[in-house]
Amino acid sequence: MSRRKKRDFAAEYARRKASAARRGLSLSQARGHPRAGEVGARPTGFDAGLEAALKAMRGGEPLKAAAARQRVSRERLSRYAKAQAGAARSGRTWTFDDRRKRRVQVIQNGQVVEIWVEGYEPARLAGQYLSDASRMIENPTRLPGFQRLWENRFIRDAAGRRVFFTIDPNEIYRALHANDRPFEQIYKLVMSE
């Protein structure tokens, strides 16, 4: 059996402080516990688990419960929400000013096209629209309600242009079934067997 090497905690701490000093960070940042208003020593990049917790928080779930579900600390989730989604606490509720760019799909001229939008709300609307459009194609009795809901509604892309939601059922059908084989090809395959 090999014996474990004994750790030198004092040397590790000295290395961490020296590295933080080279990067221009404070001692509290080097320790991993930044003061209010300071950023952490490690950059906060995209994290799928924390994004799921943010989604729950947007739905009204408290930060403590969202953090517990994802098995992360409340402090880490709070830091991530503030850095990534522009979260701010007002009383007992959280407000979000999320300006990150997202790529979403919309239907234009009988095709599904991808555009970039800025912020959470336009991305949510685009997703809701595609979901409603798919359900409307599966059940055409939903067409009048779908058209009333989405008529003259639009989102702005990252360049500021308005992108209107298509409500024409033929264009939506064409876009959602663009990868399907044409009827003639299916018929030929069946008849040749």
Protein Blocks (a to p, Z undefined) as FASTA:
>chain_A
ZZdddddfklmmmmmmmmmmmnopafklmnopacehiacfbdcdddfklmmmmmmmmnop
afklmmmmnopafklmmmmmmmmnopacehjbccdddfbdcdddddeehiacddddedjk
lmmmmmmmmmmmmmmmmmmmlmmmmmmmmgoiacddfkopacdddfbfklmmmmmmmmpc
cfklmmmmmmmZZ
